């Protein structure tokens, strides 16, 4: 096992609030490492609504989830955060010197002075298909995420789901796979309307097959998944051959090991002091949808506000002897230097 990474701060969660937490800490000269259970940065914005419009980000009339994450990543570039993706925090232990030792599911360790939990509603896990024998084929022929699209080239693909992920991949693989069959339990979709329209046009052209029903059985041969059985609303069973099965049934948030850290938990959320967004454990802060307090509103802009106050509180916690001055990015030469921008000129 490698030696622990030593850092001022660890942020758990790489969604929009976690990313903005990097920015607010950076302005106060606090470097951060970011851990997330998902394979890419962005949290719910990327996993659940990457191409759907968001209208309530201040000064941005409309942007997609993907655009918001892209802008946040650009904003935090000056602070060079390090991301540790596709892993969960498994244990947390307070050390004799007051720091926290964090271990992750990939056996990485961090020694940090402060922790910011920005894990949304918890670590996301894909909702799985509950069918006997399917576990043997997960990450071989059955997939809940696509990390290497090239591996499906020329394959007979079956894709299940009615959201953006299912339709986006179905539309993508039409031009790369031997065949694509989309399965959904009903003939209504939660995906973007333009994606649904494209899917139906491809079905009409015979380039994509849509089946309304649910997978109810598997056929195997020589340790390979060869067919699936699909039952429609009338109870009729149809079997189709396949090489790969992609399942997009959505994500299920779980608080996970955080529930065992001795923090005050209220209805699977972390109670905080709204003056500083510190949890019941000094040095650990909770921002965004993971926290709860009187009047809490689960909005991205609320999380941004919480991240700012948590950063100032952490700066005072990390250096109690230091006077923390409130500076403005408009006029502060120190912040201009940190951001790598030229000071404004006023005529």
C-alpha positions as CSV (number, residue, x, y, z in Angstrom):
1,X,0.0,0.0,0.0
2,X,1.3,3.4,-0.9
3,X,2.1,6.1,1.6
4,X,-0.8,8.5,2.3
5,X,-1.2,11.6,0.2
6,X,-0.9,14.5,2.6
7,X,-3.1,17.5,1.9
8,X,-4.9,20.4,3.5
9,X,-8.3,19.3,2.3
10,X,-10.2,16.4,0.8
11,X,-13.5,17.0,-1.0
12,X,-15.7,14.0,-1.2
13,X,-17.9,14.5,-4.3
14,X,-17.1,15.9,-7.7
15,X,-20.5,17.4,-8.6
16,X,-21.1,21.1,-9.1
17,X,-20.9,22.0,-5.3
18,X,-17.8,19.9,-4.8
19,X,-16.1,21.7,-7.8
20,X,-17.1,25.1,-6.5
21,X,-15.7,24.1,-3.1
22,X,-12.3,23.7,-4.9
23,X,-12.6,27.3,-6.1
24,X,-13.5,28.8,-2.7
25,X,-10.8,26.9,-1.0
26,X,-8.3,27.9,-3.7
27,X,-9.0,31.6,-3.2
28,X,-8.0,31.0,0.5
29,X,-4.8,29.2,-0.6
30,X,-6.1,25.8,0.5
31,X,-5.2,22.9,-1.9
32,X,-7.7,20.1,-2.3
33,X,-7.9,16.5,-3.6
34,X,-11.3,15.4,-4.8
35,X,-12.7,11.8,-4.5
36,X,-15.8,10.6,-6.3
37,X,-17.5,7.2,-6.7
38,X,-18.3,7.9,-10.4
39,X,-15.9,7.4,-13.2
40,X,-16.0,11.0,-14.4
41,X,-16.4,14.4,-12.9
42,X,-19.8,16.0,-12.7
43,X,-22.1,14.1,-10.3
44,X,-25.8,14.2,-11.0
45,X,-25.3,16.9,-13.7
46,X,-23.4,14.4,-15.9
47,X,-25.0,11.1,-14.8
48,X,-28.7,12.2,-14.7
49,X,-29.2,15.3,-16.9
50,X,-26.1,16.1,-19.0
51,X,-28.0,17.6,-21.9
52,X,-31.1,19.0,-20.1
53,X,-31.4,22.7,-19.5
54,X,-30.8,24.4,-16.1
55,X,-32.3,27.8,-15.6
56,X,-31.5,28.8,-12.1
57,X,-27.8,29.4,-12.1
58,X,-27.2,33.1,-11.3
59,X,-26.3,35.2,-14.4
60,X,-26.6,32.2,-16.7
61,X,-30.1,32.3,-18.3
62,X,-29.7,28.7,-19.4
63,X,-27.1,26.0,-19.6
64,X,-27.0,22.2,-19.7
65,X,-25.6,20.1,-16.9
66,X,-22.6,19.3,-19.1
67,X,-22.0,23.0,-19.8
68,X,-22.2,23.9,-16.1
69,X,-19.6,21.3,-15.2
70,X,-17.4,22.4,-18.1
71,X,-17.5,26.0,-16.9
72,X,-16.8,25.0,-13.3
73,X,-13.8,22.9,-14.4
74,X,-12.4,25.9,-16.3
75,X,-13.0,28.1,-13.3
76,X,-10.9,25.9,-11.0
77,X,-8.1,25.3,-13.4
78,X,-5.8,27.8,-11.6
79,X,-5.9,25.7,-8.4
80,X,-4.9,22.4,-10.1
81,X,-7.1,20.1,-8.1
82,X,-6.3,16.4,-8.2
83,X,-9.2,14.0,-8.9
84,X,-9.5,10.4,-7.7
85,X,-12.4,8.9,-9.5
86,X,-14.3,5.6,-9.5
87,X,-13.6,5.0,-5.8
88,X,-15.5,5.5,-2.6
89,X,-14.2,6.6,0.8
90,X,-14.4,3.4,2.8
91,X,-12.9,4.4,6.2
92,X,-12.1,7.6,8.1
93,X,-10.0,7.7,11.3
94,X,-9.0,10.7,13.4
95,X,-5.2,10.7,14.1
96,X,-3.4,11.8,17.2
97,X,-2.2,15.0,15.5
98,X,-5.8,16.0,14.7
99,X,-5.6,15.1,11.0
100,X,-7.9,12.5,9.4
101,X,-6.7,9.3,7.7
102,X,-9.0,8.4,4.7
103,X,-8.9,5.1,2.9
104,X,-10.7,4.5,-0.4
105,X,-12.1,1.4,-2.1
106,X,-9.0,1.5,-4.4
107,X,-6.6,1.4,-1.4
108,X,-5.6,5.0,-1.7
109,X,-4.9,6.8,1.5
110,X,-5.1,10.5,2.4
111,X,-3.9,12.4,5.5
112,X,-5.9,15.6,5.5
113,X,-6.5,18.4,7.9
114,X,-10.1,19.1,6.7
115,X,-12.8,17.2,4.9
116,X,-15.7,18.6,2.8
117,X,-18.5,16.2,2.1
118,X,-20.2,17.3,-1.1
119,X,-21.5,13.9,-2.0
120,X,-24.9,15.0,-3.2
121,X,-27.5,12.5,-1.9
122,X,-24.7,9.9,-1.4
123,X,-22.5,7.7,-3.5
124,X,-24.3,6.7,-6.7
125,X,-24.7,3.0,-7.5
126,X,-26.4,1.8,-10.7
127,X,-29.7,0.1,-10.2
128,X,-29.2,-3.5,-11.2
129,X,-31.3,-6.1,-13.0
130,X,-32.4,-8.7,-10.4
131,X,-32.2,-11.9,-12.4
132,X,-30.7,-15.2,-11.4
133,X,-27.3,-15.8,-13.0
134,X,-26.7,-12.3,-14.4
135,X,-23.9,-11.5,-12.0
136,X,-21.6,-13.9,-13.7
137,X,-21.7,-11.7,-16.9
138,X,-21.3,-8.3,-15.3
139,X,-18.4,-6.3,-16.9
140,X,-18.1,-9.2,-19.5
141,X,-21.2,-9.0,-21.5
142,X,-23.5,-7.1,-19.1
143,X,-22.6,-3.5,-18.4
144,X,-24.2,-0.7,-16.2
145,X,-21.7,1.9,-17.6
146,X,-19.9,2.4,-20.8
147,X,-16.2,3.2,-20.3
148,X,-14.8,1.8,-23.6
149,X,-17.3,2.3,-26.5
150,X,-14.9,0.7,-29.0
151,X,-15.3,-2.7,-27.4
152,X,-18.9,-2.9,-28.7
153,X,-18.0,-2.3,-32.4
154,X,-19.7,-4.8,-34.6
155,X,-21.6,-6.5,-31.8
156,X,-25.3,-7.3,-31.4
157,X,-26.3,-4.8,-28.8
158,X,-29.3,-4.7,-26.5
159,X,-29.8,-1.5,-24.5
160,X,-32.4,-1.2,-21.7
161,X,-33.8,2.0,-20.3
162,X,-35.8,5.1,-21.1
163,X,-33.6,7.9,-20.0
164,X,-30.9,10.0,-21.6
165,X,-28.1,7.4,-21.0
166,X,-30.0,4.6,-22.7
167,X,-31.1,6.7,-25.7
168,X,-27.7,8.5,-26.1
169,X,-25.9,5.2,-26.3
170,X,-28.5,3.6,-28.6
171,X,-28.2,6.5,-31.0
172,X,-24.4,6.3,-30.8
173,X,-24.1,2.5,-31.4
174,X,-26.5,2.5,-34.4
175,X,-23.5,3.5,-36.6
176,X,-21.0,1.2,-34.9
177,X,-22.7,-2.0,-33.8
178,X,-24.0,-4.9,-35.9
179,X,-27.5,-4.3,-34.5
180,X,-29.1,-2.3,-31.7
181,X,-32.2,-3.2,-29.9
182,X,-33.7,-0.8,-27.3
183,X,-35.9,-2.2,-24.6
184,X,-38.1,-0.2,-22.3
185,X,-41.0,-1.2,-20.0
186,X,-43.3,1.4,-21.6
187,X,-43.6,3.5,-24.7
188,X,-42.9,6.7,-22.9
189,X,-39.4,8.1,-22.4
190,X,-37.7,10.5,-19.9
191,X,-34.9,11.3,-22.4
192,X,-34.5,14.6,-24.2
193,X,-37.3,15.0,-26.8
194,X,-34.9,15.4,-29.7
195,X,-33.3,12.0,-28.7
196,X,-36.7,10.3,-28.6
197,X,-37.5,11.8,-32.0
198,X,-34.2,10.5,-33.5
199,X,-34.8,7.1,-32.0
200,X,-38.3,6.8,-33.5
201,X,-37.0,7.9,-36.9
202,X,-34.3,5.3,-36.8
203,X,-36.9,2.6,-35.8
204,X,-39.1,3.7,-38.8
205,X,-36.1,3.4,-41.1
206,X,-35.3,-0.1,-39.8
207,X,-31.9,0.8,-38.3
208,X,-32.9,0.3,-34.7
209,X,-35.4,-2.0,-33.0
210,X,-37.6,-0.9,-30.1
211,X,-39.3,-3.5,-27.9
212,X,-41.7,-2.6,-25.1
213,X,-41.3,-5.0,-22.3
214,X,-39.0,-6.3,-19.6
215,X,-36.2,-8.8,-19.5
216,X,-37.4,-11.9,-17.6
217,X,-34.9,-14.6,-18.6
218,X,-31.4,-15.4,-19.8
219,X,-30.1,-18.2,-22.1
220,X,-26.5,-19.2,-21.9
221,X,-24.1,-21.5,-23.7
222,X,-20.5,-22.4,-22.9
223,X,-20.4,-19.7,-20.2
224,X,-21.6,-17.0,-22.5
225,X,-24.8,-15.1,-22.5
226,X,-26.5,-15.8,-25.9
227,X,-30.1,-14.8,-25.6
228,X,-32.5,-12.9,-23.4
229,X,-36.2,-13.4,-22.9
230,X,-38.4,-10.3,-23.0
231,X,-42.0,-10.4,-21.7
232,X,-44.4,-7.7,-22.9
233,X,-47.4,-6.2,-21.2
234,X,-49.6,-9.0,-22.6
235,X,-47.4,-11.7,-21.1
236,X,-46.0,-12.7,-24.5
237,X,-42.4,-13.8,-24.5
238,X,-39.9,-12.9,-27.2
239,X,-36.3,-14.1,-27.3
240,X,-33.5,-12.2,-29.0
241,X,-29.8,-13.1,-29.5
242,X,-27.1,-10.7,-28.3
243,X,-23.4,-10.1,-27.7
244,X,-23.7,-7.3,-25.1
245,X,-26.3,-6.0,-22.8
246,X,-26.3,-2.4,-21.5
247,X,-28.5,-1.7,-18.6
248,X,-29.4,1.9,-17.7
249,X,-32.0,1.7,-15.0
250,X,-30.8,4.9,-13.2
251,X,-28.7,5.4,-10.2
252,X,-29.5,4.8,-6.6
253,X,-27.8,7.1,-4.0
254,X,-26.5,5.5,-0.9
255,X,-24.9,7.3,2.1
256,X,-22.6,4.3,2.5
257,X,-19.7,4.4,5.0
258,X,-20.3,8.1,5.8
259,X,-23.1,6.8,8.0
260,X,-20.5,5.2,10.2
261,X,-18.3,8.2,10.8
262,X,-20.0,9.3,14.0
263,X,-21.6,12.4,12.5
264,X,-25.1,13.6,13.5
265,X,-27.4,12.1,10.8
266,X,-31.0,13.2,10.3
267,X,-33.0,11.3,7.8
268,X,-29.9,10.1,5.9
269,X,-28.5,13.6,5.7
270,X,-25.8,15.3,7.7
271,X,-26.7,17.9,10.3
272,X,-24.6,21.1,10.1
273,X,-24.1,24.4,11.8
274,X,-25.3,27.0,9.3
275,X,-22.8,29.6,10.4
276,X,-19.9,27.5,9.0
277,X,-21.5,24.3,7.6
278,X,-19.4,22.2,10.0
279,X,-20.7,18.8,11.0
280,X,-20.7,17.6,14.6
281,X,-17.0,16.7,14.1
282,X,-14.7,19.7,14.0
283,X,-12.8,19.8,10.7
284,X,-15.5,18.0,8.7
285,X,-17.9,20.1,6.7
286,X,-20.9,19.1,4.6
287,X,-22.2,21.1,1.7
288,X,-24.9,20.6,-0.9
289,X,-27.7,18.1,-1.0
290,X,-25.9,15.8,1.6
291,X,-26.6,18.2,4.5
292,X,-29.7,19.3,6.4
293,X,-30.7,22.3,8.5
294,X,-33.8,24.3,9.1
295,X,-35.0,25.9,5.8
296,X,-32.7,23.8,3.7
297,X,-33.4,24.0,-0.1
298,X,-31.7,21.5,-2.4
299,X,-30.6,23.8,-5.1
300,X,-27.2,24.1,-6.7
301,X,-27.0,27.8,-5.9
302,X,-27.6,27.1,-2.2
303,X,-24.7,24.6,-2.3
304,X,-22.5,27.3,-3.8
305,X,-23.3,29.6,-0.9
306,X,-22.6,26.8,1.6
307,X,-19.3,26.1,0.0
308,X,-18.2,29.7,0.4
309,X,-19.0,29.8,4.1
310,X,-17.4,26.4,4.7
311,X,-14.2,27.5,3.0
312,X,-13.8,30.5,5.3
313,X,-14.6,28.4,8.4
314,X,-12.1,25.8,7.3
315,X,-9.4,28.5,6.8
316,X,-9.9,29.7,10.4
317,X,-9.9,26.1,11.6
318,X,-6.6,25.3,9.8
319,X,-4.8,28.5,10.8
320,X,-6.5,29.9,14.0
321,X,-3.7,32.3,14.5
322,X,-4.2,33.9,11.1
323,X,-6.5,36.7,10.4
324,X,-8.7,35.7,7.5
325,X,-9.5,38.8,5.4
326,X,-12.5,38.9,3.0
327,X,-11.1,39.9,-0.3
328,X,-12.9,40.6,-3.6
329,X,-11.9,39.1,-6.9
330,X,-12.6,42.4,-8.5
331,X,-10.0,44.4,-6.7
332,X,-7.6,42.0,-4.8
333,X,-4.1,41.7,-6.4
334,X,-3.5,38.6,-4.3
335,X,-6.6,36.9,-5.8
336,X,-5.7,38.1,-9.3
337,X,-2.3,36.4,-8.9
338,X,-4.0,33.2,-7.6
339,X,-6.4,33.2,-10.5
340,X,-3.6,34.0,-13.0
341,X,-5.5,37.1,-14.3
342,X,-4.3,40.6,-15.0
343,X,-5.6,43.3,-12.7
344,X,-8.3,45.4,-14.2
345,X,-7.6,48.9,-15.3
346,X,-10.1,51.7,-14.6
347,X,-10.3,54.7,-16.7
